[in-house]
Amino acid sequence: MKILAIDTSSQVCSVSIVENERVLIELKNTDEKTHSQKLMPLVDEAFARTGLSLDHMDLLACCVGPGSFTGIRIGIATVKAFADTKKIPTIGVTSLEGMAYNILAENVCVLLDAKHENVYLGLYQLQPDDSYGCVLEKAVTIEEAITELKQRKMEPVTLLGDGVTTYLDKIVQNFESCRMVADELNEASSVSIAKSAYTRYKKGQNTGTSKDLIPVYLKKSQAERALEGEK
């Protein structure tokens, strides 16, 4: 099975083609302001370098958020267009779950920085088939995230995501035995989106059409919060 995966939810625009669990190619652009200009050239380059085309794809995987509101819309719109043109099934994966697939660990906590002491929190537990079962995904303050982890007693727990770096001091104060990962594993990756999608596909879960790709924001946009007087 060949999967085209796209992740534009962060400052990294990532495009990959994965065959089952083998990565054929992954290309990235790290300028968040140019995702709309760079996404299609990256897709075209990925096809050119692998000798493949959209006609060869069996599944389209897309990160549906949370993250950059604009970036999420760009990625979803592109995958929707591909799906409608070629009638290829789609799977949407959250940025939190995608990040979890950067590693393999018994308990995983993903923290993505949502600014102003807020984070997107994702908790996952490894299943017998090496897939992740979602325990929780929501937007909370960093203090609420720490409380949630303490109450659930998911130990040992491996933490990853840019929120870990941002709020490292608070995390270390509360967890002596938590595990951190290398810097490169804290970066969003379309390969991990493809891994999650392939796992779901094998289980017959969450496969749909373009209309099933719906943004997952978890919190209001900056404009909406400003209008309502929130941070």
Secondary structure, 3 states (H helix, E strand, C coil): CEEEEEECCCCCEEEEEEECCEEEEEEEECCHHHHHHHHHHHHHHHHHHHCCCHHHCCEEEEECCCCCHHHHHHHHHHHHHHHHHHCCCEEEECHHHHHHCCCCCCEEEEEEECCCCEEEEEEEEECCCCCEEEEEEEEEEHHHHHHHHHHHCCCCCEEECHHHHHCHHHHHHHCCCCECCCHHHHCCCHHHHHHHHHHHHHHCCCCECHHHCCCCCCCCCHHHHHHCCCC
